[in-house]
Amino acid sequence: MYKILLLEDDKLFASTIEDFLEDEGFEIDIAYDGEQCLDLNYENKYDLYIFDINVPKINGLDLLEQLRQAGDETPSIFLTSYKDKETLHEGFLKGCDDYLKKPVDLDELILRIKALFKRNKKSFEAIKLTDTLEFDSISKRVYESGVDLNLPIKVLELLELFIEHRGEIVTKQMIISKLWSAGEEYSEGSIRVYINSIKKLLGKDSLSNIKGVGYKIEF
């Protein structure tokens, strides 16, 4: 399922958002200050950031700037009490994709999330891979004739990456960024294993190897 990192120091409000988004099918991690948020980011991969601006230790603006400077392009939404145009302008300069002013309407939040995911080629519908295979984009599971194949998580993450970039070349660096968090080590051998798993799933001709550049999915 899509995984969201929420930075919010108001624990009651954070819990409210967590309950709401979990009911919508998302997995949520909560950080109550900027340093804790960085720690979670180091340990995990996320599909979306939802950051409050005025939080302890590292504010949301500076935190997102650090992540963007490190090459992290994860979509982000700011939740903020600030109403002045200067702060909102700064948020976009730091790299945010959208913002909502507090008090937040949760129904509007879910609409913004889905719109942002759509712009980033993330689907909320099942995707047909073959006559019998289907990729559930919410749960990130592959089903064959309705039966869950229980594929390893990194194979599923890689498959999702290829689906999001159908018709485009997926580079090795894109694969590394998708499958491994900043604190994880990767190996060339493991990349080949996951690539072969995709070929075994979809057929040996499903991926074209663009020598020295990356891979392109064909289905």
C-alpha positions in Angstrom: 0.0 0.0 0.0 1.1 3.6 -0.4 3.2 4.8 2.5 3.0 8.3 3.9 5.3 10.1 6.3 3.4 12.6 8.4 5.3 15.4 10.3 2.9 16.9 12.8 3.7 17.9 16.5 0.0 18.1 17.5 -0.4 14.5 18.6 -4.2 14.6 18.6 -4.4 16.1 15.2 -1.8 13.7 13.9 -3.8 10.7 15.3 -6.9 12.0 13.5 -5.1 12.2 10.2 -3.6 8.8 10.7 -7.0 7.2 11.4 -8.6 8.9 8.5 -5.8 7.9 6.0 -5.5 4.4 7.3 -9.3 4.0 6.6 -8.5 5.2 3.1 -6.0 2.4 2.6 -2.7 4.1 3.3 0.1 3.1 5.7 1.1 6.0 7.9 4.3 6.8 9.9 4.2 9.8 12.2 7.1 12.1 13.3 6.5 14.7 15.9 9.6 16.8 15.2 12.0 17.3 12.2 14.8 15.2 13.6 12.5 12.2 14.1 11.2 12.7 10.6 14.7 12.6 9.2 15.4 9.4 11.1 12.3 7.7 9.7 13.1 8.9 6.2 16.6 7.4 6.6 15.1 4.0 7.5 12.1 3.8 5.1 10.9 4.7 1.6 7.7 6.8 1.3 5.3 7.6 -1.5 4.3 11.0 0.0 5.3 13.5 2.7 2.7 15.5 4.6 4.6 18.1 6.7 3.5 20.8 9.1 5.8 23.8 8.9 6.0 25.0 12.5 7.4 21.9 14.3 10.3 21.4 16.8 14.0 20.9 16.0 13.9 21.2 12.2 10.9 23.1 10.8 9.1 21.6 7.8 10.5 24.1 5.3 14.1 23.5 6.2 13.5 19.8 6.4 12.1 19.6 2.9 14.9 21.7 1.6 17.4 19.3 3.0 15.6 16.3 1.4 15.4 18.0 -2.0 19.1 18.9 -1.8 19.9 15.3 -1.2 18.0 14.3 -4.3 14.7 13.2 -2.7 11.9 14.0 -5.0 9.1 12.4 -3.0 5.8 14.4 -3.5 5.0 16.6 -0.6 2.1 18.5 0.9 2.4 21.2 3.6 -0.2 21.6 6.3 0.1 25.1 7.7 -1.5 27.7 9.8 0.5 30.4 8.0 -1.6 32.5 5.7 1.0 35.0 4.4 2.0 34.7 0.8 5.7 34.9 1.6 5.7 31.7 3.7 3.6 29.8 1.1 5.9 31.1 -1.7 8.9 29.9 0.3 7.3 26.5 0.6 7.1 26.0 -3.1 10.7 27.3 -3.5 11.8 24.6 -1.0 10.1 22.0 -3.2 6.6 21.3 -1.9 4.0 20.2 -4.5 0.8 21.4 -2.7 -0.4 22.9 0.6 -3.5 23.0 2.8 -4.3 25.6 5.4 -5.3 24.6 8.9 -7.9 23.7 10.0 -7.7 21.0 7.4 -10.7 19.5 5.7 -9.9 15.8 5.6 -12.1 15.2 2.5 -10.1 17.9 0.7 -6.9 16.3 1.9 -7.7 13.0 0.3 -8.6 14.7 -2.9 -5.3 16.5 -3.0 -3.4 13.3 -2.2 -5.1 11.4 -5.1 -4.5 14.3 -7.5 -0.9 14.5 -6.5 -0.4 10.8 -6.9 -2.1 10.9 -10.3 0.3 13.6 -11.5 3.1 11.3 -10.3 1.7 8.4 -12.3 0.5 6.5 -9.2 -2.8 4.7 -9.8 -5.7 3.9 -7.5 -7.0 1.2 -9.8 -6.0 -2.4 -10.5 -3.7 -2.6 -13.5 -4.0 -5.5 -15.9 -0.5 -7.0 -16.6 -1.6 -10.1 -18.6 -4.8 -12.0 -19.2 -4.5 -13.5 -15.7 -2.2 -11.2 -13.8 -3.3 -8.0 -12.1 -1.4 -5.4 -10.0 -3.3 -3.9 -7.2 -1.8 -0.4 -6.9 -3.2 0.4 -3.5 -2.1 -2.8 -1.7 0.9 -3.2 -4.0 0.1 -6.9 -4.6 0.1 -9.0 -7.7 -2.8 -11.4 -8.2 -3.1 -14.3 -10.7 -6.7 -15.2 -11.4 -7.5 -13.5 -8.1 -4.9 -15.4 -6.0 -2.2 -13.3 -4.3 1.3 -14.4 -5.5 2.9 -13.1 -2.3 5.8 -11.6 -4.2 8.7 -10.1 -2.3 8.2 -6.4 -1.5 11.2 -5.2 -3.5 10.0 -7.1 -6.6 6.6 -5.4 -6.1 8.3 -2.0 -5.7 10.3 -2.5 -8.8 7.2 -3.6 -10.8 5.4 -0.5 -9.6 8.4 1.7 -10.8 8.2 0.1 -14.3 4.5 0.6 -14.4 4.8 4.2 -13.5 7.3 4.7 -16.3 5.8 2.7 -19.1 7.2 3.8 -22.4 10.2 5.4 -20.6 13.7 4.1 -19.7 14.1 3.3 -16.0 17.8 3.9 -15.0 19.8 2.0 -12.5 19.8 5.1 -10.2 16.0 5.2 -10.4 15.9 1.5 -9.3 18.3 2.1 -6.4 16.3 5.2 -5.2 13.0 3.2 -5.4 14.1 0.0 -3.7 16.6 1.2 -1.0 16.3 3.9 1.6 19.3 6.2 2.3 20.5 3.9 5.1 20.4 0.7 3.1 23.2 -0.9 1.1 22.4 -2.3 -2.4 24.3 -4.7 -4.7 24.4 -5.1 -8.4 23.6 -8.8 -7.9 20.3 -8.0 -6.0 19.2 -5.7 -8.8 19.7 -8.5 -11.4 17.7 -10.9 -9.2 14.8 -8.5 -9.0 15.0 -7.8 -12.7 14.9 -11.5 -13.4 11.9 -11.9 -11.1 10.0 -9.4 -13.2 11.0 -11.2 -16.4 9.9 -14.5 -14.9 6.6 -13.0 -13.9 5.8 -11.2 -17.2 7.9 -13.1 -19.7 11.5 -12.8 -20.7 10.7 -10.3 -23.4 8.8 -8.0 -21.0 11.9 -5.9 -20.3 14.3 -4.4 -22.8 17.8 -3.9 -21.6 19.0 -0.5 -22.9 22.8 -1.2 -22.6 24.6 1.2 -20.3 21.3 3.2 -19.6 18.6 1.0 -18.0 15.5 -0.9 -18.7 12.2 -0.4 -20.5 9.0 -2.4 -19.8 7.1 -3.9 -22.7 3.4 -4.9 -21.9 
